[in-house]
Amino acid sequence: MDKKNINIAIVGLGFGAEFIPIYQRYKGVNLVAICQRNQIKLDEIGDAFDIPKRYTSFDELILDPDIDAVHINTPIPDHGIQSIKALKAGKHVACTVPMATTVEECEEIVRLAKETGLTYMMMETVVYAREFLFMKEMYENGELGKIQFLKASHQQDMDGWPGYWPGLPPMYYATHCVGPVLALNRSEAEYVSCFGSGTIREEMHEHYNSPFAVETTHIKFKDSDVSAQVYRSLYDVARQYRESFEVYGSKKSVEWPIIEHKPLIVHTAKKPEPEIPSEVSCPDYAHLLPEEIQPFTTGGVYDSDDNQHLSFTQGAGHGGSHPHMVHEFIDALVKGRSAYPNAVQSANITCVGILAHESALRGGEIIKLPEFTLT
């Protein structure tokens, strides 16, 4: 961007409040506005962080000429339409996951990003979590050897979550497990096949006409001999929260812990059988960030026991990913480069989940990803 400072607005102040102090400390960034439908909460957050511009209307916010970019943290059904409106209004967009809820919305975002030259980034936490960065570093250093298979899961008990969540098809919110398997070496999904398994209780079927307790998807990578398996559950499955990512290489493999906060397991080929696995404590990657935002990999707005957002109670702070995502977005704006994942990559990741559910409804039928999601 050809300007000294970038003016950011944050939309949605539940989970979104976590990003306020990160932007406020980032050199060259002005957090100029916040947006929240509830005026009381808007003023409470605005007063706490001394933010002058406050909007209860998203449509009014994007007309503000002082705002260069918006970071959207609103409910899932709003992501697509708000991203589209913001791009049409000339704003760069960072949006929490998923990109949208329909293939058509994803296509429109891709079209607008190409047409306008504006930056779009889906803020996928797992691909900036310390565990993923650790595996990525091993891969790039050649420690893993040839990648042979990738696996990921996102299991969560969503009972008690409000609004649109009850009965949501598991794969509609699958980016936390689809993202990492595609991100390790910047792969693209070519086609998917998905099976539904089990049944959620009947009162939830009517919301989305989906009965499945678990959905398991195989992803075939484009121009590659590698495939991945991802699985997802939301209701009526006994499991502690787990966002996992596992990579199996010819030299080493890394597996996510079965229980939260336990060490990763690294398997090394050709050792005596009892010595193949070893527990490894994952390092933090704050050193990759500008100094002023490094502390946010281990603490933030919701880091105290009496001030916990559900996404932190279930999710372990998203692996310290929040400042990494902010840095990726701002650095892309400053340098005029593509952020990861950009609009096309975000569409590929998101449409895997949308089309995987369609595959499950058709008994596992193979469905190809649309051309606009491929480079």
C-alpha positions, -999 to 999 in steps of 0.1 A, spaced: 0 0 0 12 35 -8 6 50 26 25 53 58 -1 37 81 -28 12 75 -62 19 91 -80 -12 104 -115 -18 116 -125 -49 136 -161 -63 131 -175 -85 158 -162 -82 193 -166 -116 209 -137 -137 197 -127 -106 177 -118 -86 208 -87 -108 211 -72 -90 181 -76 -54 193 -44 -51 214 -24 -70 187 -34 -44 160 -29 -15 185 7 -25 191 16 -33 155 38 -5 142 24 12 112 -12 2 119 -40 23 133 -70 5 148 -95 32 140 -129 16 144 -148 -13 159 -183 -27 150 -207 -46 171 -245 -47 169 -249 -44 207 -243 -8 217 -236 -16 253 -209 -41 245 -196 -18 217 -191 10 242 -177 -13 269 -150 -26 245 -144 9 229 -139 25 263 -116 -3 276 -93 0 246 -98 37 238 -112 33 203 -130 65 191 -150 53 161 -178 28 169 -204 14 146 -234 -8 152 -239 -11 114 -215 -30 92 -230 -13 61 -222 21 76 -187 11 86 -176 1 51 -186 35 38 -160 52 61 -132 65 38 -107 64 66 -108 26 68 -84 6 46 -92 -29 57 -117 -48 78 -111 -79 100 -144 -98 102 -152 -119 132 -190 -122 129 -212 -154 130 -205 -179 102 -236 -171 81 -224 -135 77 -189 -141 65 -196 -144 28 -220 -115 23 -199 -92 45 -167 -100 27 -184 -94 -6 -198 -60 6 -164 -49 20 -146 -58 -12 -172 -39 -33 -166 -9 -10 -129 -10 -17 -117 -25 16 -91 -52 21 -105 -81 40 -94 -105 67 -121 -129 77 -124 -156 103 -133 -191 91 -150 -203 71 -148 -181 40 -185 -185 33 -213 -210 35 -220 -215 -2 -199 -223 -32 -215 -193 -50 -203 -168 -22 -168 -182 -24 -168 -177 -62 -180 -141 -58 -152 -133 -33 -126 -148 -56 -140 -128 -85 -140 -95 -66 -105 -100 -52 -92 -106 -88 -112 -77 -102 -103 -51 -76 -67 -62 -67 -76 -60 -31 -62 -84 -5 -84 -111 9 -72 -135 37 -91 -162 55 -78 -162 91 -73 -199 96 -58 -204 130 -43 -239 127 -20 -230 98 -3 -205 121 -4 -225 153 29 -234 169 23 -271 163 18 -266 126 48 -242 124 69 -269 140 59 -296 115 63 -271 86 98 -263 98 107 -300 100 93 -305 64 112 -275 50 144 -287 66 140 -321 50 136 -340 83 103 -356 73 115 -368 39 88 -375 13 53 -367 25 33 -399 21 0 -391 39 -17 -364 59 -45 -366 85 -64 -341 106 -94 -338 128 -116 -313 145 -138 -328 172 -158 -305 195 -189 -308 217 -210 -278 205 -240 -283 229 -248 -250 245 -234 -229 216 -261 -204 204 -279 -196 172 -271 -214 140 -249 -242 155 -274 -269 164 -274 -296 137 -247 -279 116 -232 -305 92 -197 -313 105 -179 -305 73 -196 -270 69 -170 -259 95 -140 -280 85 -113 -255 77 -94 -262 110 -87 -297 97 -88 -291 59 -65 -260 62 -34 -277 76 -34 -307 53 -34 -284 23 -11 -257 38 19 -278 46 33 -276 10 6 -253 -4 -14 -281 -20 -48 -278 -37 -77 -302 -33 -87 -317 -67 -117 -338 -55 -133 -352 -24 -152 -382 -12 -170 -381 22 -190 -405 43 -214 -396 71 -215 -418 102 -238 -421 131 -268 -399 139 -273 -368 160 -305 -365 180 -337 -360 159 -346 -325 171 -315 -311 154 -321 -328 120 -345 -302 108 -321 -272 109 -299 -284 80 -316 -316 70 -284 -334 81 -284 -364 104 -247 -371 106 -227 -372 139 -194 -376 121 -182 -368 86 -150 -383 72 -135 -370 40 -107 -381 17 -91 -353 -2 -71 -360 -34 -44 -334 -40 -41 -318 -75 -9 -328 -94 3 -351 -65 3 -387 -55 -6 -377 -19 -41 -377 -4 -54 -367 31 -81 -378 55 -100 -354 77 -128 -360 101 -151 -338 120 -178 -340 148 -200 -315 165 -227 -333 185 -234 -365 203 -198 -378 202 -179 -383 234 -145 -366 228 -124 -339 244 -119 -309 221 -92 -317 195 -79 -298 165 -53 -322 153 -28 -324 124 -6 -354 116 20 -358 89 35 -391 78 68 -389 59 94 -414 47 120 -403 73 99 -390 102 62 -387 111 46 -364 136 14 -371 154 -8 -348 175 -13 -358 211 -44 -378 219 -51 -356 250 -49 -318 250 -16 -303 264 4 -335 260 36 -336 239 37 -343 202 49 -378 191 77 -379 166 83 -413 149 118 -419 133 122 -445 106 148 -474 108 153 -472 146 148 -503 167 110 -507 172 109 -495 209 129 -464 200 108 -453 170 85 -429 189 96 -400 211 77 -373 229 86 -338 218 75 -306 234 66 -281 207 85 -248 208 68 -214 204 74 -194 173 71 -159 186 106 -151 172 91 -151 137 70 -120 146 78 -83 151 89 -78 187 60 -56 197 34 -84 191 55 -114 202 39 -116 237 5 -124 221 15 -160 212 10 -169 249 -15 -144 262 -42 -119 252 -76 -105 261 -90 -139 270 -60 -154 289 -73 -151 325 -94 -178 342 -122 -154 349 -123 -139 313 -125 -169 290 -142 -169 256 -156 -203 245 -132 -204 216 -104 -203 242 -119 -227 267 -122 -251 238 -92 -245 217 -62 -238 239 -58 -203 226 -55 -215 190 -18 -224 194 -6 -189 196 -17 -182 161 -35 -148 164 -4 -125 161 10 -147 133 -23 -142 113 -22 -104 119 14 -102 108 7 -122 77 -22 -99 68 -5 -66 75 28 -77 59 9 -87 27 -7 -53 26 25 -34 32 45 -54 6 17 -58 -19 19 -95 -19 -6 -123 -16 -15 -134 19 -19 -171 28 -45 -183 24 -56 -158 -3 -90 -158 -19 -84 -187 -43 -67 -208 -16 -94 -199 9 -121 -210 -15 -104 -243 -21 -101 -250 16 -137 -239 23 -153 -256 -7 -137 -289 4 -160 -288 34 -191 -277 16 -187 -302 -12 -177 -330 12 -211 -327 29 -228 -330 -5 -207 -361 -11 -218 -376 22 -255 -370 13 -248 -389 -20 -232 -419 -2 -196 -409 -8 -198 -398 -44 -166 -382 -57 -171 -345 -62 -145 -323 -80 -135 -288 -67 -147 -260 -91 -121 -244 -114 -122 -211 -96 -107 -227 -65 -76 -239 -85 -46 -219 -96 
